[in-house]
Amino acid sequence: MIVFVDSKNFHLELYSIFFCLCHDPEVPVRYTMAISFYEVAKLLNSGVYTIQKELVTLLQDESLEVLDALVGHLPEILELMINGGENSGSESKNVLPVQKAAARTLCVYLRYNRKQEQRHEVIQKLIEQLGQGKSYWNRLRFLDTCEFIMELFSKSFFCKYFFLPVLELTHDPVANVRIKLCYLLPKVKSTLKIPTDKHLLQQLELCIRKLLCQEKDKDVLTIVKRTVLELDRMDISLDAEQLEKEKQQNEGRSANVNDKIFEKKRRDNKTSVLAKSMTLTSSGSSSCTSTDRILCLNYNSISDDSFRTRSTGNSGNATFSSSSSLIASRNSFNSADQKNSGNKESQSRKMSM
């Protein structure tokens, strides 16, 4: 149908049908459109940019069959969109929109490609072939691609892979590249999060200082000064999660420090209490021993006194009994003597008689 209608009339005659078929709810229809997409792109030649949105739609398709059918010829399709067709230079002057559309398409493909190896390969080629390319035109397209990446991807993704390669273009020998970079710097700074990307912010500030000090082109220097004023007015977004984590870590550290201090104080108090109790027990034991000794001595003295009293009592009784026995013996002896003397007197009287 494109050959019959002519590629110049495609937008008027066939584009609406092509659009409906690419958005058809049936998977086999979209699969057929994905397979034939490369052939349609070749026939459209310089008008290939008209089906750029449909390419994005098919790249976002949920069916793996559709994606497999499209990815098979994706490099050729992207090359056609970058070059604007085989004879685009002679037939059309609208090369820039096609290249930007192709760059956006590549970013969409990169966004929805889940294979990490392919993603890293595409990123590496973008940096090497565009960002570090020999043609300044490629380096300009690299900055366009970075704009699409900031639009489609997360801020952390851009900072991880493209932030530093973009800053390297501050040393580009072509003034147009440096001018375009200066216009892009506010968007670049908006991707930073503090404190996570603090080192990247330092790199950005360093590059701006170099531009201010070393730039010789008047037009570039004027734009740099405007950009610096705009950057100064910008507020850097704070990484709430990172700040919360750091806050929790600091709180945890302070809590640990407080716990350690409290534990140390508790141990010190415990040791001091133990020391005091030990001194009290030692002094108490010594006092108890001294008092016990005094009590023992008193008890011994009391027992000795009682023993002495008892012994004295017993000795008194013994002496009393002995004295009484002596008196009794003396009395009996005296009585015996008296009897003997009486007998002798009676005998003497008898003898005398």
JORA-V260714 format. One record per backbone hydrogen bond with DSSP energy under -0.5 kcal/mol. CO is the residue of the C=O (numbers start at 1). NH is the residue of the N-H. Records with the same first field share a line. If there is no record, write none. Layout:
CO = NH + NH
This chain:
1 = 5
2 = 6
6 = 9
7 = 10
9 = 13
10 = 14 + 15
14 = 18
15 = 19
16 = 20
17 = 21
18 = 22
19 = 23
21 = 24
26 = 30
27 = 31
28 = 32
29 = 33
30 = 34
31 = 35
32 = 36
33 = 37
34 = 37
36 = 40
37 = 41
38 = 42
39 = 43
40 = 44
41 = 45
44 = 47
45 = 48
46 = 49
47 = 50
48 = 51
49 = 52
51 = 55
52 = 56
53 = 57
54 = 58
55 = 59
56 = 60
58 = 61
63 = 67
64 = 68
65 = 69
66 = 70
67 = 71
68 = 72
70 = 73
71 = 74
73 = 77
74 = 78
75 = 79
76 = 80
77 = 81
78 = 82
79 = 83
80 = 84 + 85
85 = 88
87 = 91
88 = 92
93 = 95
94 = 98
95 = 99
96 = 100
97 = 101
98 = 102
99 = 103
100 = 104
101 = 105
102 = 106
103 = 107
104 = 108
105 = 109
106 = 110
107 = 111
108 = 112
109 = 113
112 = 114
114 = 116
115 = 119
116 = 120
117 = 121
118 = 122
119 = 123
120 = 124
121 = 125
122 = 126
123 = 127
124 = 128
125 = 129 + 130
126 = 130 + 131
127 = 132
130 = 133
135 = 138 + 139
136 = 140
137 = 141
138 = 142
139 = 143
140 = 144
141 = 145
142 = 146
143 = 147
144 = 148
145 = 149
146 = 150
147 = 151
148 = 152
149 = 153
154 = 158
155 = 159
156 = 160
157 = 161
158 = 162 + 163
162 = 166
163 = 167
164 = 168
166 = 169
167 = 170
168 = 171
169 = 172
174 = 178
175 = 179
176 = 180
177 = 181
178 = 182
179 = 183
180 = 184
181 = 185
184 = 188
185 = 189
186 = 190
187 = 191
188 = 191
189 = 192
192 = 237
193 = 197
194 = 239
195 = 198
197 = 201
198 = 202
199 = 203
200 = 204
201 = 205
202 = 206
203 = 207
204 = 208
205 = 209
206 = 210
207 = 211
208 = 212
209 = 213
210 = 214
211 = 215
217 = 221
218 = 222
219 = 223
220 = 224
221 = 225
222 = 226
223 = 227
224 = 228
225 = 229
226 = 230
227 = 231
228 = 232
229 = 233
230 = 234
231 = 234
234 = 236
237 = 194
238 = 240
239 = 243
240 = 244
241 = 245
242 = 246
243 = 247
244 = 248
245 = 249
246 = 250
247 = 251
248 = 252
249 = 253
250 = 254
251 = 255
252 = 256
253 = 257
254 = 258
255 = 259
256 = 260
257 = 261
258 = 262
259 = 263
260 = 264
261 = 265
262 = 266
263 = 267
264 = 268
265 = 269
266 = 270
267 = 271
268 = 272
269 = 273
270 = 274
271 = 275
272 = 276
273 = 277
274 = 278
275 = 279
276 = 280
277 = 281
278 = 282
279 = 283
280 = 284
281 = 285
282 = 286
283 = 287
284 = 288
285 = 289
286 = 290
287 = 291
288 = 292
289 = 293
290 = 294
291 = 295
292 = 296
293 = 297
294 = 298
295 = 299
296 = 300
297 = 301
298 = 302
299 = 303
300 = 304
301 = 305
302 = 306
303 = 307
304 = 308
305 = 309
306 = 310
307 = 311
308 = 312
309 = 313
310 = 314
311 = 315
312 = 316
313 = 317
314 = 318
315 = 319
316 = 320
317 = 321
318 = 322
319 = 323
320 = 324
321 = 325
322 = 326
323 = 327
324 = 328
325 = 329
326 = 330
327 = 331
328 = 332
329 = 333
330 = 334
331 = 335
332 = 336
333 = 337
334 = 338
335 = 339
336 = 340
337 = 341
338 = 342
339 = 343
340 = 344
341 = 345
342 = 346
343 = 347
344 = 348
345 = 349
346 = 350
347 = 351
348 = 352
349 = 353
